[in-house]
Each structure stands twice: as C-alpha cells, then as structure tokens.
Amino acid sequence: MADDAFTHAPGTGFRAGLRAGVPFALAGLVLSASFGVVAHQAGLPNIAAIVMSLVVFAGSAQFAAVAIIAAGGSLGAALIAAALMNSRFLAMGIALGPSLSGGPFKRAVQGQAVVDASWAMALSSDGSFDRYFLFGATAPQYVTWTLGTVIGVVGRGLIGDPNRFGLDAIFPAFFLALLISQARDPESRGVAVAGAIIALALTPFTPAGVPILAASTAALWGLRSRAR
C-alpha cells in the first residue's frame, strides 16, 4: 500500500510509485516477451501484437484473446473473452473514482493508469488512493510491457518456446502476492474469501472471465461496507 506520509503529494508520490513499480515492470518485460512469441505463433501479425500491448495493456486479457485466436475462434469471441477477463477493473475503477480529480473525461484518462499492482500499492489505509503514486507505478510497467512485446515478436527465434521457462507460473504468483498484501486487513480478508469462493464455484462450467466478473460483486460489497 502507499505510505500515508506521501499520499497526495504529487512529486513525492510519483517518484515513490516509480520505484515501487520497477520490480513489476521487470517481471512484465519477461512476460510480455513471451506474449509476443505466443501471439506470433497464433498467427497474429507482429504490428497487431505490438498495438494490442500499447492499447490493451493487460496480460491476462491479451493471452486469453490470443489463445482463442490460436484455437480457431473468431475475433469477436476473442474480444468478448478479453473484456470479461478485464471485468475486475469495473470494481477497481469504482473504488478509485473518488480519489481522482476533474470532470468525466479527465477522470477517464487518469483511470487508464489502473493496473493490478499499481492499484493495490496506491491504496492508503483510509481507503483512498494516491493517484500520483498510481501514475508513477504504472509508467515503467507500460514501457516494459510494450518493449517486451517488441522483443518477443522480433527476437522470437532466440526465445523459442516460452513455456520451457515456466512463465505460466508468473500470473498466479503475481496475483497471489497481491492477494496476500491486501488480506492483512480483516475486512479485505472477508471480501477475498468471498470472491475466491464465487470464482472457484463458477470456474468449472462458465467461460473464461465470467468467474472474475461474478467475483467482482464481492469487491463491490466490500466497498459498500467500507463506505458505511
């Protein structure tokens, strides 16, 4: 979580966010390189893979979309899967909203900086968010995610099969680390358990992304409880 000592101090918060975001940016560089390789293997044009990372900037959604394309699915199905995988950002955006400034357009632009690690680290103990910390933490992650994709599509011959490096374990480990950091608060623990139960119950018989969307209702419930 962001240190309350620099919450809402623009320069300090941004620099602190940059430092905090570097480890996640390095992990993202490796993971996005594997995405570039996988996207090429699925038949996606190199420029399309790079543009996807520039615009979507969401690993789980991008891998889900590419997996559907590789399996012969339609572009529409890939887009729907990507949207469902990103449904968690609805609850995250609702929680972040009160900490943003300006009108609807400015707030929407600021909201583009929301990624899982930055959102979790920018959360203060009072339930508000340090938006400057958020911006700083996301900046290096965006750069390395795009750069890694370029490395993947250009140097795929050197990388080979990304699965041999065990990169498929990065996402579960990443989200587990975020969950552990958030579960220190008793109220957050309850929300996490409720969300996990919902997701696990739906995973065996619903399409990818649906369990995440349903589990987000637990986050909204927790947000409502915190607001009381």
GUDOLUM-426633 format. One record per residue: residue number from 0; residue in three letters; x, y, z of N, C-alpha, C in turn. Coordinates in steps of 0.1 Angstrom, whole numbers. Layout:
BEGIN
[NUM ALA [X Y Z] [X Y Z] [X Y Z]]
...
! end
This chain:
BEGIN
[0 MET [8 -12 0] [0 0 0] [9 12 0]]
[1 ALA [3 23 -5] [11 36 -5] [12 41 9]]
[2 ASP [24 46 12] [27 52 26] [19 64 27]]
[3 ASP [11 65 38] [3 77 40] [11 90 41]]
[4 ALA [24 89 44] [33 100 45] [34 108 32]]
[5 PHE [33 101 21] [34 109 9] [21 108 0]]
[6 THR [10 103 6] [-3 103 -1] [-7 117 -5]]
[7 HIS [-10 119 -18] [-15 132 -23] [-4 142 -25]]
[8 ALA [9 139 -23] [20 148 -26] [25 145 -40]]
[9 PRO [22 153 -50] [24 149 -64] [38 144 -67]]
[10 GLY [48 153 -65] [61 149 -69] [67 137 -61]]
[11 THR [65 137 -48] [70 126 -40] [62 113 -42]]
[12 GLY [49 114 -44] [41 102 -46] [45 96 -60]]
[13 PHE [47 104 -70] [50 99 -83] [64 92 -83]]
[14 ARG [74 98 -77] [87 92 -76] [87 79 -68]]
[15 ALA [79 79 -57] [78 66 -49] [71 56 -57]]
[16 GLY [61 59 -65] [54 50 -74] [64 44 -84]]
[17 LEU [72 52 -90] [82 48 -100] [91 37 -94]]
[18 ARG [96 40 -82] [105 30 -75] [97 17 -72]]
[19 ALA [85 18 -68] [77 6 -64] [73 -2 -76]]
[20 GLY [72 5 -88] [67 -2 -100] [78 -9 -107]]
[21 VAL [91 -6 -104] [102 -12 -112] [102 -28 -111]]
[22 PRO [101 -34 -100] [101 -49 -99] [90 -55 -108]]
[23 PHE [78 -49 -107] [67 -54 -116] [69 -51 -130]]
[24 ALA [76 -40 -133] [80 -37 -147] [89 -47 -153]]
[25 LEU [99 -52 -145] [109 -62 -149] [102 -75 -152]]
[26 ALA [93 -79 -143] [85 -91 -145] [77 -90 -157]]
[27 GLY [71 -78 -159] [62 -76 -171] [70 -77 -184]]
[28 LEU [83 -73 -184] [91 -73 -196] [93 -88 -200]]
[29 VAL [95 -97 -191] [97 -111 -194] [84 -117 -199]]
[30 LEU [73 -114 -192] [60 -119 -196] [55 -114 -209]]
[31 SER [57 -101 -212] [53 -96 -224] [61 -101 -236]]
[32 ALA [74 -104 -234] [82 -110 -244] [76 -124 -248]]
[33 SER [71 -132 -238] [65 -144 -241] [52 -142 -248]]
[34 PHE [45 -131 -245] [32 -128 -252] [35 -126 -267]]
[35 GLY [46 -118 -270] [50 -116 -284] [52 -128 -291]]
[36 VAL [59 -138 -285] [61 -151 -292] [48 -159 -294]]
[37 VAL [40 -159 -284] [27 -167 -284] [18 -160 -295]]
[38 ALA [18 -147 -295] [9 -140 -305] [14 -143 -319]]
[39 HIS [27 -144 -321] [32 -147 -335] [28 -161 -338]]
[40 GLN [30 -171 -329] [26 -185 -331] [11 -186 -334]]
[41 ALA [3 -178 -329] [-11 -178 -331] [-15 -172 -344]]
[42 GLY [-6 -167 -352] [-9 -161 -365] [-12 -146 -364]]
[43 LEU [-10 -140 -353] [-13 -125 -352] [-1 -118 -358]]
[44 PRO [-4 -108 -367] [7 -100 -373] [15 -93 -362]]
[45 ASN [28 -91 -365] [37 -85 -354] [32 -72 -350]]
[46 ILE [28 -63 -360] [23 -50 -356] [10 -50 -348]]
[47 ALA [2 -60 -351] [-11 -62 -343] [-8 -65 -329]]
[48 ALA [2 -74 -326] [6 -78 -313] [11 -66 -305]]
[49 ILE [19 -58 -312] [25 -46 -305] [14 -36 -302]]
[50 VAL [6 -33 -312] [-5 -24 -310] [-15 -29 -298]]
[51 MET [-17 -42 -298] [-25 -47 -287] [-19 -44 -273]]
[52 SER [-6 -45 -272] [0 -42 -259] [0 -27 -256]]
[53 LEU [1 -19 -266] [0 -5 -265] [-14 0 -260]]
[54 VAL [-24 -6 -266] [-38 -2 -263] [-44 -10 -252]]
[55 VAL [-43 -23 -251] [-50 -31 -241] [-42 -31 -228]]
[56 PHE [-29 -33 -229] [-20 -32 -217] [-26 -41 -205]]
[57 ALA [-29 -53 -208] [-35 -62 -198] [-31 -76 -202]]
[58 GLY [-22 -82 -194] [-17 -95 -198] [-27 -106 -199]]
[59 SER [-35 -107 -188] [-45 -118 -188] [-55 -117 -200]]
[60 ALA [-59 -105 -203] [-68 -103 -214] [-62 -106 -227]]
[61 GLN [-49 -102 -229] [-42 -104 -242] [-39 -119 -244]]
[62 PHE [-35 -126 -234] [-32 -140 -235] [-45 -148 -238]]
[63 ALA [-56 -144 -231] [-69 -151 -234] [-74 -149 -248]]
[64 ALA [-72 -137 -253] [-77 -134 -267] [-68 -142 -277]]
[65 VAL [-55 -142 -275] [-46 -149 -284] [-49 -164 -284]]
[66 ALA [-52 -169 -272] [-55 -184 -270] [-67 -187 -279]]
[67 ILE [-77 -179 -279] [-89 -181 -286] [-87 -181 -301]]
[68 ILE [-79 -171 -305] [-75 -170 -319] [-67 -182 -324]]
[69 ALA [-58 -187 -315] [-49 -198 -319] [-58 -211 -320]]
[70 ALA [-69 -211 -313] [-78 -223 -313] [-88 -223 -324]]
[71 GLY [-87 -212 -333] [-96 -211 -344] [-108 -203 -341]]
[72 GLY [-109 -196 -330] [-120 -188 -326] [-121 -175 -334]]
[73 SER [-132 -168 -334] [-134 -156 -341] [-128 -144 -333]]
[74 LEU [-126 -133 -341] [-121 -121 -334] [-131 -116 -324]]
[75 GLY [-144 -117 -327] [-155 -113 -318] [-154 -121 -305]]
[76 ALA [-152 -134 -306] [-151 -142 -294] [-139 -138 -285]]
[77 ALA [-128 -135 -292] [-115 -131 -286] [-118 -118 -278]]
[78 LEU [-125 -108 -285] [-127 -95 -278] [-136 -97 -266]]
[79 ILE [-146 -106 -267] [-155 -108 -256] [-148 -114 -244]]
[80 ALA [-139 -124 -247] [-131 -130 -236] [-122 -120 -230]]
[81 ALA [-116 -111 -238] [-107 -101 -232] [-114 -91 -223]]
[82 ALA [-127 -88 -227] [-135 -79 -219] [-139 -85 -206]]
[83 LEU [-142 -98 -207] [-146 -105 -194] [-134 -106 -185]]
[84 MET [-122 -109 -190] [-110 -110 -182] [-107 -97 -175]]
[85 ASN [-110 -86 -182] [-108 -73 -176] [-119 -67 -168]]
[86 SER [-129 -75 -165] [-141 -70 -158] [-138 -66 -144]]
[87 ARG [-127 -71 -138] [-123 -67 -125] [-120 -52 -124]]
[88 PHE [-117 -46 -135] [-114 -32 -134] [-126 -23 -132]]
[89 LEU [-138 -29 -134] [-150 -22 -130] [-151 -19 -115]]
[90 ALA [-149 -29 -107] [-149 -27 -93] [-137 -18 -88]]
[91 MET [-125 -21 -95] [-113 -13 -91] [-115 2 -95]]
[92 GLY [-122 5 -106] [-124 18 -110] [-134 26 -101]]
[93 ILE [-144 18 -97] [-154 24 -87] [-148 28 -74]]
[94 ALA [-139 19 -69] [-132 23 -57] [-122 34 -59]]
[95 LEU [-116 35 -70] [-106 46 -73] [-113 59 -76]]
[96 GLY [-124 59 -82] [-131 71 -86] [-130 83 -77]]
[97 PRO [-134 82 -64] [-135 94 -56] [-121 100 -53]]
[98 SER [-110 93 -56] [-97 99 -54] [-91 106 -66]]
[99 LEU [-99 106 -77] [-95 113 -89] [-100 127 -90]]
[100 SER [-94 135 -98] [-98 149 -99] [-103 152 -113]]
[101 GLY [-111 163 -114] [-115 168 -127] [-129 163 -131]]
[102 GLY [-132 166 -144] [-145 161 -149] [-144 147 -154]]
[103 PRO [-155 142 -160] [-156 128 -165] [-144 125 -175]]
[104 PHE [-141 133 -184] [-131 130 -194] [-117 129 -187]]
[105 LYS [-114 139 -179] [-101 138 -172] [-100 126 -163]]
[106 ARG [-111 123 -156] [-110 112 -147] [-109 99 -155]]
[107 ALA [-115 98 -167] [-114 86 -175] [-100 84 -180]]
[108 VAL [-93 95 -183] [-79 94 -188] [-70 90 -177]]
[109 GLN [-73 95 -165] [-65 91 -153] [-67 76 -150]]
[110 GLY [-79 72 -152] [-82 58 -149] [-75 48 -158]]
[111 GLN [-69 52 -169] [-62 43 -178] [-49 38 -171]]
[112 ALA [-45 45 -161] [-33 41 -154] [-35 29 -144]]
[113 VAL [-48 24 -143] [-51 14 -134] [-46 0 -139]]
[114 VAL [-37 -6 -132] [-33 -20 -134] [-32 -26 -120]]
[115 ASP [-33 -39 -120] [-34 -46 -107] [-24 -42 -96]]
[116 ALA [-12 -42 -99] [-1 -39 -89] [-2 -25 -85]]
[117 SER [-3 -16 -94] [-3 -1 -91] [-15 2 -83]]
[118 TRP [-27 -3 -86] [-39 -1 -79] [-38 -5 -64]]
[119 ALA [-32 -17 -62] [-31 -23 -49] [-21 -15 -41]]
[120 MET [-10 -11 -47] [0 -4 -39] [-4 11 -36]]
[121 ALA [-12 16 -45] [-16 30 -43] [-27 32 -32]]
[122 LEU [-33 21 -27] [-43 21 -17] [-38 26 -4]]
[123 SER [-44 36 2] [-40 41 15] [-48 34 26]]
[124 SER [-44 35 39] [-51 28 50] [-65 34 52]]
[125 ASP [-68 46 47] [-81 51 49] [-91 48 38]]
[126 GLY [-86 40 29] [-95 36 17] [-94 44 5]]
[127 SER [-87 56 6] [-85 64 -6] [-72 60 -13]]
[128 PHE [-70 66 -25] [-59 62 -33] [-50 74 -36]]
[129 ASP [-37 71 -36] [-27 82 -40] [-26 81 -55]]
[130 ARG [-33 89 -63] [-33 89 -77] [-19 91 -83]]
[131 TYR [-11 99 -77] [2 102 -82] [11 90 -80]]
[132 PHE [10 83 -69] [17 70 -68] [13 60 -78]]
[133 LEU [0 60 -81] [-6 51 -91] [0 54 -105]]
[134 PHE [1 67 -109] [6 71 -122] [21 67 -122]]
[135 GLY [29 69 -112] [43 66 -112] [45 51 -113]]
[136 ALA [37 43 -105] [39 29 -105] [36 22 -119]]
[137 THR [26 28 -126] [22 23 -139] [31 26 -150]]
[138 ALA [38 38 -149] [46 43 -160] [57 33 -165]]
[139 PRO [65 28 -156] [75 18 -160] [70 5 -165]]
[140 GLN [58 1 -159] [52 -11 -164] [47 -10 -178]]
[141 TYR [41 2 -182] [37 4 -195] [48 3 -205]]
[142 VAL [59 9 -202] [71 10 -211] [76 -4 -213]]
[143 THR [78 -12 -202] [84 -25 -204] [74 -35 -210]]
[144 TRP [61 -33 -207] [52 -43 -214] [52 -41 -229]]
[145 THR [53 -29 -233] [53 -27 -248] [67 -31 -253]]
[146 LEU [78 -27 -246] [91 -31 -251] [93 -46 -251]]
[147 GLY [87 -53 -241] [88 -68 -241] [81 -74 -253]]
[148 THR [70 -69 -256] [62 -74 -268] [70 -73 -281]]
[149 VAL [77 -61 -282] [85 -59 -294] [97 -69 -294]]
[150 ILE [103 -71 -282] [114 -81 -281] [109 -95 -285]]
[151 GLY [97 -98 -281] [91 -111 -283] [88 -114 -298]]
[152 VAL [83 -104 -305] [79 -106 -319] [91 -105 -328]]
[153 VAL [101 -97 -324] [113 -96 -332] [123 -107 -329]]
[154 GLY [125 -110 -316] [135 -120 -313] [130 -133 -309]]
[155 ARG [118 -137 -315] [111 -150 -311] [120 -162 -314]]
[156 GLY [129 -161 -324] [137 -172 -327] [147 -175 -316]]
[157 LEU [152 -165 -309] [161 -167 -298] [154 -171 -286]]
[158 ILE [141 -167 -284] [134 -170 -272] [129 -185 -273]]
[159 GLY [124 -189 -285] [119 -202 -286] [106 -204 -279]]
[160 ASP [103 -215 -273] [91 -219 -266] [91 -212 -252]]
[161 PRO [83 -202 -250] [84 -195 -237] [79 -204 -225]]
[162 ASN [72 -215 -228] [67 -224 -217] [78 -231 -210]]
[163 ARG [89 -233 -217] [100 -241 -211] [107 -233 -199]]
[164 PHE [104 -220 -198] [109 -212 -187] [100 -211 -175]]
[165 GLY [88 -218 -177] [79 -218 -166] [72 -204 -164]]
[166 LEU [71 -197 -175] [64 -184 -174] [50 -184 -171]]
[167 ASP [43 -196 -173] [29 -197 -170] [26 -196 -155]]
[168 ALA [37 -197 -147] [35 -195 -132] [36 -181 -128]]
[169 ILE [39 -172 -137] [41 -158 -132] [27 -152 -128]]
[170 PHE [17 -154 -136] [4 -148 -133] [-2 -152 -120]]
[171 PRO [-2 -166 -118] [-7 -170 -105] [1 -165 -93]]
[172 ALA [14 -165 -94] [23 -160 -83] [20 -145 -81]]
[173 PHE [19 -137 -92] [17 -123 -92] [4 -120 -84]]
[174 PHE [-7 -126 -88] [-20 -123 -82] [-20 -128 -67]]
[175 LEU [-13 -139 -64] [-12 -144 -51] [-5 -134 -42]]
[176 ALA [5 -128 -47] [13 -118 -39] [4 -106 -36]]
[177 LEU [-4 -101 -46] [-13 -90 -44] [-24 -94 -34]]
[178 LEU [-29 -106 -34] [-39 -110 -25] [-34 -110 -11]]
[179 ILE [-22 -115 -9] [-16 -116 4] [-14 -102 10]]
[180 SER [-10 -93 2] [-8 -79 7] [-21 -72 11]]
[181 GLN [-31 -76 4] [-44 -69 7] [-52 -76 18]]
[182 ALA [-49 -89 20] [-56 -97 30] [-52 -94 44]]
[183 ARG [-43 -85 47] [-38 -81 60] [-50 -75 68]]
[184 ASP [-58 -68 61] [-70 -61 67] [-81 -71 69]]
[185 PRO [-87 -72 81] [-98 -82 83] [-109 -81 73]]
[186 GLU [-113 -69 70] [-125 -67 61] [-121 -71 47]]
[187 SER [-109 -68 43] [-104 -72 30] [-103 -88 29]]
[188 ARG [-99 -94 40] [-98 -108 40] [-112 -115 37]]
[189 GLY [-122 -109 43] [-136 -115 41] [-140 -113 26]]
[190 VAL [-137 -102 21] [-140 -100 6] [-132 -109 -2]]
[191 ALA [-119 -111 1] [-111 -120 -7] [-116 -134 -7]]
[192 VAL [-120 -139 5] [-125 -153 7] [-139 -154 -1]]
[193 ALA [-147 -144 0] [-160 -145 -7] [-158 -145 -22]]
[194 GLY [-149 -136 -27] [-146 -136 -41] [-140 -149 -46]]
[195 ALA [-131 -155 -38] [-125 -168 -42] [-135 -179 -43]]
[196 ILE [-144 -179 -34] [-155 -190 -34] [-163 -188 -46]]
[197 ILE [-167 -176 -49] [-175 -174 -61] [-168 -178 -74]]
[198 ALA [-155 -174 -75] [-148 -177 -87] [-145 -192 -88]]
[199 LEU [-142 -199 -77] [-139 -213 -78] [-152 -221 -81]]
[200 ALA [-163 -216 -76] [-176 -223 -79] [-180 -222 -93]]
[201 LEU [-177 -211 -100] [-181 -209 -114] [-171 -214 -124]]
[202 THR [-158 -215 -120] [-148 -219 -130] [-150 -232 -138]]
[203 PRO [-155 -242 -132] [-157 -255 -139] [-167 -254 -151]]
[204 PHE [-176 -246 -150] [-187 -246 -161] [-191 -233 -167]]
[205 THR [-182 -223 -165] [-185 -210 -172] [-173 -206 -180]]
[206 PRO [-176 -197 -191] [-165 -193 -199] [-154 -185 -191]]
[207 ALA [-142 -184 -197] [-131 -176 -191] [-136 -162 -189]]
[208 GLY [-133 -156 -177] [-137 -143 -175] [-150 -141 -167]]
[209 VAL [-159 -150 -169] [-172 -149 -161] [-170 -151 -146]]
[210 PRO [-161 -160 -142] [-159 -161 -127] [-153 -148 -121]]
[211 ILE [-144 -141 -129] [-139 -129 -124] [-149 -118 -123]]
[212 LEU [-158 -117 -133] [-169 -108 -133] [-178 -110 -121]]
[213 ALA [-181 -122 -119] [-190 -126 -107] [-183 -123 -94]]
[214 ALA [-170 -126 -93] [-163 -124 -81] [-162 -109 -78]]
[215 SER [-163 -101 -88] [-162 -86 -86] [-173 -81 -77]]
[216 THR [-184 -89 -77] [-196 -84 -68] [-192 -84 -53]]
[217 ALA [-182 -93 -50] [-178 -94 -36] [-170 -81 -33]]
[218 ALA [-162 -76 -43] [-154 -64 -41] [-163 -52 -40]]
[219 LEU [-174 -52 -47] [-184 -41 -46] [-191 -41 -33]]
[220 TRP [-194 -53 -28] [-200 -54 -15] [-190 -49 -4]]
[221 GLY [-177 -52 -5] [-168 -47 4] [-166 -32 4]]
[222 LEU [-167 -27 -8] [-166 -12 -10] [-178 -5 -3]]
[223 ARG [-190 -11 -5] [-202 -5 1] [-201 -6 16]]
[224 SER [-196 -17 22] [-194 -18 36] [-184 -8 42]]
[225 ARG [-174 -6 34] [-163 4 39] [-169 18 39]]
[226 ALA [-178 21 29] [-183 34 28] [-193 38 40]]
[227 ARG [-198 28 46] [-208 30 57] [-202 36 69]]
! end
